[in-house]
């Protein structure tokens, strides 16, 4: 455990690389959409661009935020700060309850944060970098503007204090969540019956493909990242009868100038109105 606390990003990096390898192979042999048929170079450039953004974000987290999260969690635990620490002291919350509570509370915040990214204009400026990908695949899971990552990472600090979470609980949650995020962004398909069964608990490819539709009513749905039931509770759940008909991207950012790394980093500074078209 001490080794994990000293380098908590190592487990996440290893899990992320494993997911990338598995889902890239799956996309290669059985893609859901034929985005890159007979165009391996184009696919490689697309993956490289998204992964470069992901590497930049991971570097910022490793250099700045991991140590801050560890300090905050340690401070909260030593002083009994936060809901779960309080329940542990006053109500005898068991060990497993602390872990389960932390994971659920982190995930409901992820839902709320994601929804805010669609509702608050300033946050949407950063988040649209993720949605502008017209050929969603496993690397889209890493395609976020560093501004969004910095803001979400900073908000982790008061969240850890409020929850009273241990840093390794955040590590476990982030690792599991990102594995599911890679899964539902990957350019893959599973049987409708299996997708239906899985999405009773976690977000699935059929569910998240709707969220990446360029039609705004669909973009503004299915905000869950790990557990899928938040969308049902909040009534933001939505499906398409035929996922093959979904068109990814944002109408206002279809130009090639927006598909370079520099263009993606500049995207928050551009003034563009969101499409209001309904399906």
N, C-alpha and C positions, 0 to 999 in steps of 0.2 A: 504493500500500500504506500509506503514511504517513497518508493521509486516513482509511483504514479503521481503522487503529489508534487514531486520535484520536477517531473516532465510530463504533465497531464496531456499535452498535445500529442505525445508519441502514440498512444493508443488510438486516438482519433485519426491521426494520419494513416496508421496502418490499416484501420478499418475502411477509411475512405479509399485508399489505394486498392484494397481487395474488392470493394464494391465497383470501383471504376473498371477493373480488369474483368470481373464477372459480367457486368452489364454491357460493356463494350463488345465482348465476345458474343453475348446473346444478340445484341443489335446487329452484329456482323452476319450471323448465320440465319437469323429469323427476325428481320425488322418489321415493325408495324406499318411504317410509312417508307416508301422507297425514295428518301430524300437524296441519297448519294449513290444511286445506281450508276455503276461504271465511272465513278468520280472519286477515287480514293484520296487524291490530293486535296480536293475541295473539302472532303470530310476531315482530313487531317488538320487543315487550316482552321476549320470551324471548331474542332476540339481544342486545338492549341490556344486559340483566342479565349475561349471560355475558361480553360484551365489556368491561363496566365492571370486572369482576374481572380480566380480562386486562390492561386498561390500568393498573390499580393495581399489578399484578405487574411489568409492564414498567417502570413508573416507579421502583419500588424497585430493580430490576436496574440501570437506567441511572444512578441517583443514587448507588448504593452499591457494587454488585458488579463492574461493568465495569472500573472503575479498579483494583480489587483483583485481578481476573483478569489484567489487563495487567501490573501490577507483578509478580505471581507468575510469570507466564510469562517475563518479561524477566529476572527474578532467576535462574530455573532455567536459561535459555539461556546467560546470561553465566558461570555457574559449572558448566555441564555436568551439572546435576542432573537426574535422572529417567532412566527406562529407555531412551527413544528417543535422548536426548542421549548417553547412555553408549554405546549401540550405534553411534551415528554416529561417535563418537570412537575407539572400540576396534575395531569390526568394519567400519567403512566403510559403514554403512547409507546407501543412496542417498537422495536428496531425496524421490523418490516413495514410498520405503519408510517414511520418517518421516511423510509425510502419511497414507498408507494405515493405518499402525499407529496413529496418533492417532485417526483416525475409528473404527477397529474397537474400540480400547480405550475410547473415550468411549461407544460404543454398548453394549458389554457391561456397562459400569458402569450405563448407563441401564436395562438389563434387570434387573440386580441390585437397583438402587435401587427400581424399580417393584415388584419382588417383595417387597422389604422393607416397602414401604408397605401391602401386603396382609397381611403376617405379624406385624408389630410393632404392637400395639394403639395406642400413641401416634401412630405415623405414619398408621395407618388413620383415626384421628379427623379428620385433615386431608384425607386422600385421598378420603374418602367424599363430599366436596363435589363432586368430579368425577363420581363414579359415581351420584349422586342425580338426575342429569338424566334425566327420563323421556322426553324428546324429543330424542335426540342428533342434532346437526347440526354443521356446520363450526365454529360458535361454541363448541361443547363442548370443542374443542381448546384454548381459552383459559380455560376454567372450572376454575381451581385456587385453593385457599385460599392466601392470602399466606404463611401459616405454612409450608406445604409448599414454596413457592418459596424462602423465606428459608433453610430447612434444606438444600434441594438446592443452592442457590447457595453457601452456606458450604462444603459438602463438595466443591464444584468446586476450591477452593483446594488442599487436600492432593492431590486427584486430578491437577491440573495439575503439581504437583511430582513426584509418583510417575511419571507418564507422561513428563514432560519435553516437554510439548506447547507449540507456539507458539500465541499467542493467536489468530492468524488461522485456525489449524486448528480451534480451538474454534468460531470464528465460522462457518466453512464447514460444520462438522458440525451446529451448532445450526440454521443456515438450511435445510440439506437435510432434517434430521430433522423440523423443524416443518412443512415443506411436505408430507411424507409423513403426519404426524400430522393435518393438516387434511384430507388426502385420505381417510384411513381413518375419520375421525369424520364426514365429510360424509354427509348423508342422500341418498346416491346409490347406484346399483347399476350394476355393469358385467357383461358376459357371464360366465357361469361359467368358460368356457375362458380368458378373459383374466385373471380373478381368480386362477385356478389358476396360470397362467404367472407373473404378477407376484408372487404370494406365495411363489414359490420363492426370491425375493430380498428383497422388501420386504413390510411389513404392508399388507394390503388391507382394503377395507370388510367383506367377508364374514368375514374373520378377526377383525377388531376388534369387530364387532357382538356376537360371542359373549362377548368380554371384558366388555361392558357389560350382559349379561344380569343380571336380578335373581336368578337361581339361583346360589347360591354356588359350586358346583363349576365353573360356567362363568365366573363372575367371577374365580375364582382360576385362570385359564389365560390363554394368549396375552399374556404380559407385554411382548413386544418392542414397541419404538416405531418403529424404522427398519428395520433388517435383521430378517427374520422367522426366520432359521435358529437364533437362540438358543433359541427355544421347542422346536424339534425336538431340538437338542442336549440341553436340560435336561428333555425329555419333558413339557413343559407346553403342547404344541400341541393345539388342539381345534377342531372345526368342527361346525356344525349342518347337517343336510341341507336344511332350509328356513329360511333367515335371516328370512323374513317372519314367522315364528312367535315370534321373540325379543321378550321384553318387557323394556324398559329400566328402570333405576332401582333403588332400594333400598326394600324393604317398610317399613322402620322410618322412612323419611323421605318418605312420600307426601303428607303434609298440606300445604296451601297456605302455612302459616306457614314452611315450609322453602324456599319458592321465591322469597322476596324476597332482595335483596342482604344486608339485615341478618340474615335467617334463615340464609343461607349462611355468613356470617362467624361466626355464633354456633354453627354446627353442631359444631365440634370440642369444644365445652364440654358437649355433651349426651351423656348415657349411654344408649346404645341397643345391644341385642344384634344381631349379624348373623344373618340367616336361614340355617338349615342345610338348607333344602329342596333335594332333588335332583331333576333333570329326570326 
